Amino acid sequence: MKNFGFGILLLLCGTSLIAQETTEYSSETFKDTRIVNGQSVETNEEGQLKFIISHRFGLISQGINNFFGLDEASIRLGLDYGVTDRFTIGIGRSSFEKTVDGFAKYKLLRQSVGAREMPITMTWQSNFAIRTADFPDNPGEEYDIANRMTYGHQLMIARKFCDAFSAQIMPTFIHKNLVDTKAEKNDLFAIGAATRYQLSKIISFQAEYYYVLPDQLGDQFTNSLSLGFDIQTKSHVFQLHVSNSQGMIDKFFISETRQDFFEGDVYFGFNISRDFQLKGKKYK
């Protein structure tokens, strides 16, 4: 079985599994700081400001009457800044529930070979989200900020097996100060998994899945599955994908996904990121 697994990696990676003679850190485990909806182990370079536009249309299954979802749209605008090469902070605002969110992200370990060998890259991120929209069941009632807040913590563990193939797992904790029903728990545990396969010099395929442990959500919720392609240029990354999740932050796609991917209830969407070098390296 071990030899079979090694053979699969050889097929995926070619000859790049041969031992390296020089000491070096692995780079671009994923092509961007986002895989599809979720974060990757990647962080911004020091002084790098990343502007991210995330866009999700309506359900494709709605058909021609809603122009296969294109008549609807949900958008998130975000800014991420690299305080150091290993520490990134970010803030964003989603039209979905008019939510403001922020995060801090630190790269704990870097995959490397040579004098110091480290088989994985490990990154920690903590986040928050504040709903600013009215609650539909009680539109006139005032909710204080504590009831509108959600917190999350995530450990991302990834390995770049070769230039073409990477994988990542993401143990995740989410706390909601307020839930809608008794079936939903305030504290929620999930685990995510993601892969990247490089198809050409600038195009890669990504898959991302989040499994919520049982008995934490109501029957109306399901797990998030997303598939997509990254197209990389010098300073932009274009991401095109389909997902059964419409929300674009942890609170939404991990704990509030309602559609079934395998029944065709998916959203088409895209992310566009643009990097600006404000400090350190010369502006790109």
N, C-alpha and C positions, 0 to 999 in steps of 0.2 A: 504493500500500500504506500509506504514511504517513497519507493522508487517511482511508483505511478504518479504521485503528487509532484515529485521533482521533474518528471518528464513533462507534465502539463505546463509547469513554469518555464521549462526550456522552450516549449512550443510558443508560449506567449512572449517570451523575452529574448529568444535567440541566444546569442553567445554572451550577452552582457552579464550573465551570472558568474563568469569566470572571475577569480579573485583579482581585486584591484592591487596595483603595486604602489599607488600613492594614497596618502591620507586625505580624505575629503568628506565634506558634509553633503548629504543628499539635498537636492533642491527640486522645487516644483513637483512635490508628491501629488498635488492637484494643481491645476492651471490657475485657479483663482481662490479667493478666500471663501467663496460659496460653492457648494457642490451643485445643488439645485435650489432647494429651500433652506437647507441646513448649512451650518458652517463647516469648513474644512480645517485641517491643522495649520494651514498657511496663515501667516501674519503679514501685515504691511512692512515694507522697509522703513527705516527711520526717516521721518520727515515726509513720508508719502501720504498724500490725501487721495482717497478713493471715493469717487462719486458713483453711486449705484442707483440705477433705475430698474425697478422690478415691476413687471406688468403681468396680470393674469386676466384672461378673458372669461366669458361665461362657459357653461357646460357645452361641449361639442354635441352632446346627445340631444340638445334642444332643437336641432335641425334647422331647416331653412327659415322657419318663422323668426328665429332669433339670429339668423345668419351664422349658424353653427357656433354660437357663443360670442361672436365678434361684436354684437350690439351692446354687450356688457363689458365692464372693465373694473378691475381693482388694481390699485397702484401703491407702491411704496417707494419713497425717496430716502436715500441713506447717505451718510458721510462717515467714512472710517479713516482714522488717522493713526499712523505709526509713531508712537512715542519713542520706541526703540525698535531695533530689528525684530525683537521678540515680544514686544508689548503693544497691543493695538486697542484703541477705544473707538466706539462708534455710537451714532444716534440716528434715528430714522422716524418717519411718520407714514402710517398706512391710512389709506382711505377706508379700508375695512374696519368698521367700528371706530373710525377716527382715532386710531391708536398711536401713541407716542412710545417709542422703545429705545433702549440703549443697552450697551454691553461693554465688557472689558474682557480681554483675551490675552493669555500669556503662554508662550511656548516654553514648556518645562524641559523637554528633551529634544535633541535633534539626531536623526538617523545619520550614522557616520561609519566609515571604514578606515582602517589604517591603525595608527598608534592608539587611538581611542575608538573602540568599536561600540556602536549603539545600534541595535537592530530596528528600532522604532523611532518615530517622532510622536511626541505627546504634548498636547495643548489643552489648557483649561480655559473655559469661558463661563462667565456669570452674566446674567441679563435681567432686565426688568421690562414690563410693559404696563402702560396706563391707558385704560379706555376712557376717551373723552366724550363719546357719543351717549345719548340718552339710552336707557334700558327700555326696550319696546313694551314689556309687560307693565311697566310703571313709568310712563313718559314724563309725568309731572313731578315725580318724587326725586328728592335730592339724595345723592349717594356721595359720601365723603371719599376722599382720595384713597384711603386704605382699602375700601371695598372695590375700587376700580383697578387695583394693582395685582400683577402676577409676577412671580420671580422664577428664575431658572438657573440651574447649574449643570454643566456638562464637561465630561472628560473625553477628549478625542484622542484615539490611539491609531496611528496609521503606519503603514510600511510601503515603501516604494520598492517593489520586487525587481523592477528593471525600468528602463526608460518608457516602456509601453504600458506597464500595468502597476496600479496601486490599489490598496484596499484600506478601509478605515472602519472602526467600530466606535460607537458613541453612547456609553452609559449616561443617562439623562434623568434629572430630577426637576419637577415643576411644582410650584406651590401657588395655588389660587386662594386669595383671601375670600372670594365669594364664588359660589357655584350655583347653578340653576336648579338642580334637583338633588334629592337624597342619594340617588344612584351614583353621583359623581363625587369623587374624593377630593378633598382640598390638596392632599399630597399625592403626587403621581410619579411613578417610576416607569421608564421606558428604556429601550436599547435600540440604537440605530446601527445600520450597516450601509456602507457605500463602496463603490468601485469606480475606477477610471481605466479606460483602455484607449490608448493613442492609436487613431486610425491613419493619420497622416501628420505631416509636420505641424499643421495648424488646427487640426480637427481631432477632438477626442469624444468618446462616448462615456456618459456617466449614468449610474443607477444609484438610487437612494431609497432606503426603506426604514421605517420606524415601527417597532413593535411595542405596544403598550401592554404591560403586564395585566393579567386578568383581574376582574372585579374592581376596577378603578373608574370606569366610565359607564354611561348608560348604553343601552342597546342601539341607540341611533348613531353611535360613533364607530368608526373603523380605523384601521391603520393606514398610514400615509405611504404611498408608493409613487416615485417619480422617475422618469427616464428622460434623458436629454443629451444634447450635443453642445460642446464648447467650440467656438471658433475664435482663435487667438490672433491678434495683430500686435504691433509693437507696443501700443499703450492702451488698447481696448481688449476686452473679452466680451464676446456675444454668446449668450447661452439661450438655446431654444429647447423647449421641453414640454412634456405632457405630465400631468399629475392629477390625482384625485383630491388634492388639497388646493384650496383657493387662497388661504392666508399664507403670509410669507415670513412670519416669525414663529419661534418655538411654540408659543401659547396656542397659535392657530393650527399649524399643520400637525403637531404631535398630539394635542389633546382635543381638537375640535373638528377633525376631518369627518365628514358625513357621507361621502360618496364612495361607491364601490368601483375600483379601477377595472376589475375584470367583467363588470357589467357595462362597460363603456362610458361610465359617468366620470369623464375626465375634463380637465381644463387645459387649454393650450396657453402657454405663456413664454415670456422671455425676460432675461436679465441683461442689462448693458452696464459695464463698469468702465470708468475712465480714470486713469491714474495721473495725478499731478505731483511733481516733486517739489515740495516747498522748502526743503532743507537737505543738506548733504550733497547727493549727486546732482549733476547738472540737469536742469529741467529737460524732460524728454520731448 
